[in-house]
Amino acid sequence: MKKLLLPILLLSLTRAIAQTPEEIHQRAILVDTHNDVLSNEIIQGFDIGKLQPKDVSNLDLARAKQGGLDAQVFSIWCGPQYGKGTAFKFANREIDSLYALIARYPDRITLVRNSAQLEKAVKEKKMAALIGVEGGHMIEDRMDYIDSLHKRGMCYLTLTWNNSTSWASSATDETTRRDSLKHVGLTDYGKQIIHHLNDLGVMIDLSHPGEQTFYDVLATTNKPVIASHSCAYSINPFRRNLKDAQLKALAKNGGVVFVNFFSGFVDSSFFKKYDHFLTVHKTELDSLTKIYNDEDLAADRLCTIYKSETDLIRPPLSLLIKHIDYIAKLIGVDHVGIGSDFDGAPSYPLEMDDVTDYPKITAELLKLGYTENDIDKILGGNFLRVLKANTGK
């Protein structure tokens, strides 16, 4: 028997060694926890079911297949100009656009609400679509709106965007105007919201809330939390990134931080160079803002127009990998994943232009000595675990 087992073992090892980074990548389940394409789709009116140029979007269904993207959490977002009477309505309009996309391409994409449905979609070779609502202002201080969004498929709620709510303070407000805030952290009503999200099985996203809100949530929740698109503060001390103590607390909670690709969160030198670029092209930026009625979309378009200039200020891919590696080494490979922020930022590291470039991350992690099991966790396994811990399925 031992003589038979040895050749079988050697054959298995040979096959494992022979696997290329691309093969390892395509075999794994890849989940990206944050993409803003729905916001752009509504405003610009393009169909991501069809192949789109890279200067139009970072994601479409054809390129997703090429990049090995199995599951996408689509961000439902609107800016702080939307408030009571308008924010919830706009959130539903974006969800309607996702439903319409699925109705047009039912053989290629399907809505999922838990890990079991996600894995079923992968087996059926369909993209698993999930919904993440980015900004607590979209519930308009109403618990029944949480219920409504949950029924439509909300798998996580980002408690704040850059703007605070009446019940939770944001990272931007806690660091730039803390003294003028009516409250810092979670209010009693905010804690009720956390309990309600736990009861519904909706993941709590701590990527935008402030540090006090972060710790208030961890003291309140009875489920693992996520940071859907954040980086390491120790590498880039930007207010939206997580400090080492926060990362350790998140790991203790059983949560996961999904690393953001935006150059400004990856590279500490980016914003100074980017601000100079915007200043040089301010007249065009103002004109584009009037066209799109959105300064962020206008800036994205400006970067596309002057790609040769903006390429010069993009960080290297190695710096993005450094954030993943740093977090994995600090709190463990079980607590890090991918949250690109594709279609929601004006710049990404060199070599990371769209969803077809995900395999480069796998290749770089293999070079650093990460095992296939480690990579499986980072690409999607950790998300599946935390989703199941919240939904029970």
Sequence and secondary structure as in RCSB ss.txt:
>XXXX:A:sequence
MKKLLLPILLLSLTRAIAQTPEEIHQRAILVDTHNDVLSNEIIQGFDIGKLQPKDVSNLDLARAKQGGLDAQVFS
IWCGPQYGKGTAFKFANREIDSLYALIARYPDRITLVRNSAQLEKAVKEKKMAALIGVEGGHMIEDRMDYIDSLH
KRGMCYLTLTWNNSTSWASSATDETTRRDSLKHVGLTDYGKQIIHHLNDLGVMIDLSHPGEQTFYDVLATTNKPV
IASHSCAYSINPFRRNLKDAQLKALAKNGGVVFVNFFSGFVDSSFFKKYDHFLTVHKTELDSLTKIYNDEDLAAD
RLCTIYKSETDLIRPPLSLLIKHIDYIAKLIGVDHVGIGSDFDGAPSYPLEMDDVTDYPKITAELLKLGYTENDI
DKILGGNFLRVLKANTGK
>XXXX:A:secstr
 HHHHHHHHHHHHHHHHH  HHHHHHHS EEEEEE HHHHHHHH   TTS   TTT S  HHHHHHTTEEEEEEE
EE  TT  TTTHHHHHHHHHHHHHHHHHH TTTEEE  SHHHHHHHHHTT EEEEEEEE GGGGTT HHHHHHHH
HTTEEEEES SSS  SSB BHHHHHHSGGG S SSB HHHHHHHHHHHHHT EEE SSB HHHHHHHHTT SS  
EEEEE BTTTS  TTSB HHHHHHHHHHT EEEE   HHHH TTHHHHHHHHHHHTHHHHHHHHHHHT HHHHHH
HHHHHTHHHHHTT   HHHHHHHHHHHHHHH GGGEEE   BTS S   TT  SGGGHHHHHHHHHHTT  HHHH
HIIIIIHHHHHHHHHH  
